[in-house]
Amino acid sequence: MSTLREHPLLEPTFLAKLDRLSLVSRRMHRGQIQGERRSPNKGASVEFSDFRTYTHGDDFRQIDWNAYARLERLFVKLFVAEEDLTIHILLDASQSMAWGEPDKWHFARRLAAALGYIALAGLDRVTAVALTDASHKATDRFRPHRGKRQALAWLDWLAGLQPSGDLDPDTALRDYRATTRQPGPLLVISDLLGPGWESGLQALAGGRFDVTLLHLLAPQEVSPVLEGDFHLIDSENGAAVEITADYDLLQRYRQRLADWQGHLQQVCASIDARYIFLQTTTPLEDLVLAYLRHYDVVR
Amino acid sequence: MIHFVIPLAFGLATLLPVIVALYFLKLRREEHIVSSTYLWQELVRDTAANAPWQRLRFNWLMLLQLLILISMIFALARPFTWTTTASGGHLILVMDTSASMSATDVAPNRLSAAADQARRLVRNLASDVPLTLIIAGSQVEVILSESTDRAQLNRTLSDLKAENGEADMTTALELAAAIAGRDPEAQIIVLSDGGGRLPEWLASSALVRYLPVGTSGENQAISALSLDATPAGESPSAFVRVTNYGSQDVKRRLTLYTNGILVAARDLALPAGESIALTLADLPAGTTVIEAKLDGNDPLLLDDQAWAVLPLLTGAQIQIVGPGNRFLELGLALLPGVQVATLSLEDYEATWAQVEQDAAPAMDANWLTIFDTVLPDDNHYPPGALLFTGPLRSTKFFSVTGSIATIALAPANTSDPLLAYVDLRDVLVQRAARVPIPDWGRSVIVTDGAGEDSGAPMLIVGGTEERRLAVLTFDLRDSDLPLRVAYPLLLSNLLAYLAPGAAGPLPITLSPGQPLAIPLPPHAEAAIVTRPDGTTVRLPAAQSAGQDPVFSATGAPGVYEIAMESDGEIWPTGQVAVNLFNSSESDVAPRQSLVLTSSGGYTVTAEHPTREEWWQKLAWLVLALLITEWLVQYRNNLAQLFAPSGPSKRVLFTAAPERRQ
């Protein structure tokens, strides 16, 4: 059983840097318990929100007697509620993630760990799902946890995941939406290789989730180093494609990749989601402390 | 036209379908696991399952490999073209500018064709290869010497003009060989039709190539023409010979003009390679020039026209009036070009009487009359020069005051040109007339010794306004002078003085370009030559004796008038006809070989253009195609090698969406 200080996913020095960050939510979401995030609900914080006409049953400790003195009518003062926030992390755990140099899967888990740790350290609630095939094992879901003490559990859960199978993202994302009631920021970490992501992402949209799509690819997927005739085998489903990797084909591949990314950006824009493209060659510290900060994912 | 040394190499073309077939065959591919084939699937549509063949698609590599194989096959077949290109480290061009090079069987003429050929040779030559241009005309001239200035060569070639004479190919080739001897990489190229004399042995190790110019040899020429007059004064006659140098029988019309007037026309059937000779007698009296023309066209017009002159003025007409003098007749007969007639005083006077009756005969300046011991009536002196020997009495030209006996002779002035080479020692005269020196004369020979007769003139020469005169005061028969060596020399000098037009024989005909030496008597100041076009050239007499002025501008065929200037007077001395009359030039058929034997041990009968092979260029093409194929094959790697940025930058700047506020 590893400790937080010796955990293989994140180094202690990096964790110390993450303590100073918090995840940015672009919208206010209702929480479950009192926390440190502003909620659309009215609550008992010290921050004034509004007046309301006193009705029977109201706590008359909240009556504004100064207003009564001037107006001879009873008004109740309302205050902003500060509640906790649920951060949803959806990690693509299909077999295609276990590919590339540096390894996409390792990189994705470390990225998820860092983001989850930031949330837990900020007293936010973290829940996560490893998106795999339709087997839906109990270990694929990280139930909502809150507080920095849960960080070790979070890291251990991530460390215990194994990529496998052929993902159906449309079904997986629809299932998640159907089974999750808590709104909040939703981070998807995936290589998005495969059909169904567009419809799945569109299903997530609808107001409850503040979606950020972290598109992760290995450099070999961005610019394949292939020369000659190959029998390409899909790591997820074993499908084969025969190619003659020459200059023209690789040029066309790059063009196809660029078109595909453009399409994903359009989909994200249509559902008010953020699209962020990442490569596994980027150092994780630079990514979190600078790059994601630049995009207001963390602050 | 392209030829091939090894046409069998084209059998390798059967490999071409093999290359194409390899692209038809489905390749055994290397298995490669990728994260997902999602992005690849749309790119690859050609996935015919399990078929051994695939659809042939355009492929740069296949195209390049086919081109490489085709180039290799052509290179192995060793294509070549016949060419006349030059090579080497130093090109020596020998251009024939003889008369036959003006033949028009190749347009515009052979010389222009040769110049074009020279330009083509030089165009294919590296620009730093030096060029030497030797013009082989009647004179050999090095126009360009080891020059790399191609523009100058072009200008020089454009300015070349064919001469009317024979080319001195011997000197030209020996000069070229001498120049080539300095450069082991030199190459001599002879641009000629093969006419002209060739050296039998050429001491050169340089490669000598002969590029013939011209196509046809169908030429006819007037190969001989002469005009003769009989001594009896009958009508002159002409001899003309027309030669057909071609290989086919032809008909040509020959026309003859005397002094510009058509006198005869003949249609000649000329068998191939043969000549026809004609003699035309009874030409009009007074004919001095005859011109022959061949009507119609042939490649060389220069030899279709010829001239001949009558040798009228080439000798002195001398008449001796007297009882007959063997010594005089013999002495004058020794002189060339002298026609001597002897007649008695009675006959002379009778002639004179007849002359007085008729019109005065046209006696020109060459007439010399010798009154040998006789004297005519004072009113019966003929025009022309006069020589008196042993006068017995006074005349209107001089006085006889007595006689002198037994005397030796001595020169009055040793530097007198009349006494050139004349040795008067031991010459004795038995008896002589005493003649004081008249106003018109000067003494040339005087008496020798002491006494009152010392220094008395023995030979007096001089001239009046009308004529030249000489008086030899003694009868030759009264002296031993005719037995001395001095006698013919003195007679010759005297004759040259009295009849200057007869100073020496002029040639009747010359070849174009052949220098004409004009013999002049010692007193002559200049020779004057009138060209066929009417222009005149004055040639001053040579300073030293024995050297005649030479007129070398005899390039244009035609009749040249020669005259002599003496004491400010012009004395016509003769005519010279310049004609081609050269069988080697008139035979314009281009020689297919120049038989030269060089010291390199091989015989140059070079005519054929060299074989220029192209396989080297094809080999370079194959190499270039191989490099191109390699570049195409590995262009992806090369593109990555020269990619402008690394992967981390690509993350930040290639796919970063705009920041949302």
Chai-1 contact restraints between the chains, C-beta under 6 A:
chainA,res_idxA,chainB,res_idxB,connection_type,confidence,min_distance_angstrom,max_distance_angstrom,comment,restraint_id
A,S96,B,S35,contact,1.0,0.0,6.0,A-B,restraint_1
A,S96,B,S36,contact,1.0,0.0,6.0,A-B,restraint_2
A,W99,B,S35,contact,1.0,0.0,6.0,A-B,restraint_3
A,L193,B,S35,contact,1.0,0.0,6.0,A-B,restraint_4
A,L193,B,S36,contact,1.0,0.0,6.0,A-B,restraint_5
A,L193,B,Y38,contact,1.0,0.0,6.0,A-B,restraint_6
A,G194,B,Y38,contact,1.0,0.0,6.0,A-B,restraint_7
A,P219,B,P647,contact,1.0,0.0,6.0,A-B,restraint_8
A,D229,B,L27,contact,1.0,0.0,6.0,A-B,restraint_9
A,D229,B,R29,contact,1.0,0.0,6.0,A-B,restraint_10
A,F230,B,R29,contact,1.0,0.0,6.0,A-B,restraint_11
A,F230,B,E30,contact,1.0,0.0,6.0,A-B,restraint_12
A,F230,B,H32,contact,1.0,0.0,6.0,A-B,restraint_13
A,H231,B,R29,contact,1.0,0.0,6.0,A-B,restraint_14
A,H231,B,E31,contact,1.0,0.0,6.0,A-B,restraint_15
A,L232,B,H32,contact,1.0,0.0,6.0,A-B,restraint_16
A,L232,B,V34,contact,1.0,0.0,6.0,A-B,restraint_17
A,L232,B,T37,contact,1.0,0.0,6.0,A-B,restraint_18
A,L232,B,W40,contact,1.0,0.0,6.0,A-B,restraint_19
A,I233,B,I33,contact,1.0,0.0,6.0,A-B,restraint_20
A,D234,B,S36,contact,1.0,0.0,6.0,A-B,restraint_21
A,D234,B,T37,contact,1.0,0.0,6.0,A-B,restraint_22
A,S235,B,I33,contact,1.0,0.0,6.0,A-B,restraint_23
A,S235,B,S35,contact,1.0,0.0,6.0,A-B,restraint_24
A,A239,B,T37,contact,1.0,0.0,6.0,A-B,restraint_25
A,V241,B,T37,contact,1.0,0.0,6.0,A-B,restraint_26
A,V241,B,W40,contact,1.0,0.0,6.0,A-B,restraint_27
A,V241,B,Q41,contact,1.0,0.0,6.0,A-B,restraint_28
A,V241,B,V44,contact,1.0,0.0,6.0,A-B,restraint_29
A,E242,B,R29,contact,1.0,0.0,6.0,A-B,restraint_30
A,E242,B,T47,contact,1.0,0.0,6.0,A-B,restraint_31
A,I243,B,V44,contact,1.0,0.0,6.0,A-B,restraint_32
A,Y247,B,R635,contact,1.0,0.0,6.0,A-B,restraint_33
A,Y247,B,N636,contact,1.0,0.0,6.0,A-B,restraint_34
A,L250,B,N636,contact,1.0,0.0,6.0,A-B,restraint_35
A,R252,B,L43,contact,1.0,0.0,6.0,A-B,restraint_36
A,Y253,B,L43,contact,1.0,0.0,6.0,A-B,restraint_37
A,R256,B,L39,contact,1.0,0.0,6.0,A-B,restraint_38
A,Q261,B,A655,contact,1.0,0.0,6.0,A-B,restraint_39
A,Q265,B,P657,contact,1.0,0.0,6.0,A-B,restraint_40
A,Y275,B,P657,contact,1.0,0.0,6.0,A-B,restraint_41
A,F277,B,A655,contact,1.0,0.0,6.0,A-B,restraint_42
A,Q279,B,P647,contact,1.0,0.0,6.0,A-B,restraint_43
A,Q279,B,V651,contact,1.0,0.0,6.0,A-B,restraint_44
A,T281,B,P647,contact,1.0,0.0,6.0,A-B,restraint_45
A,T281,B,S648,contact,1.0,0.0,6.0,A-B,restraint_46
A,T282,B,S648,contact,1.0,0.0,6.0,A-B,restraint_47
A,T282,B,V651,contact,1.0,0.0,6.0,A-B,restraint_48
